[in-house]
Amino acid sequence: MTREEVVQKLQDIFRDVFDDDSIVLFDEMTSEDVEDWDSLSHINLINDIEAKFNISFTTEEIIGAKNVGEFIAQILKKVD
């Protein structure tokens, strides 16, 4: 899976979780950039990412990811 394919799929997940079709992902994006991104939506986001990419994150990976770009890098490592 290419980085572009991961980004597109991830963007679809973000748009679904936050019910906002205007979301456009960028590497430095954090929870501060999305109005409704709180702890509960973060859990829903992680669950959807794991389900749709058929991967699992460790607690350390979830806590350690500081922005969307780092999540993309983690996903790319797991889907190869």
Residue pairs with C-beta under 8 A, 6 or more apart in sequence:
1 76
1 79
1 80
3 72
3 76
6 53
6 72
6 75
6 76
6 79
7 25
7 72
9 52
9 53
10 25
10 49
10 68
10 71
10 72
10 75
11 23
11 24
11 25
13 45
13 48
13 49
13 52
14 20
14 23
14 25
14 34
14 45
15 21
15 23
16 48
17 41
17 44
17 45
17 48
18 34
18 35
18 36
18 37
18 41
20 34
20 36
23 34
25 68
26 68
26 69
27 67
27 68
27 69
27 72
28 67
28 68
28 69
29 67
29 68
29 69
30 66
30 67
30 68
31 37
31 38
31 42
37 45
46 57
46 62
49 55
49 57
49 71
49 75
50 56
50 57
53 75
53 78
53 79
55 75
55 78
55 79
56 78
57 74
61 74
64 70
65 71
65 74
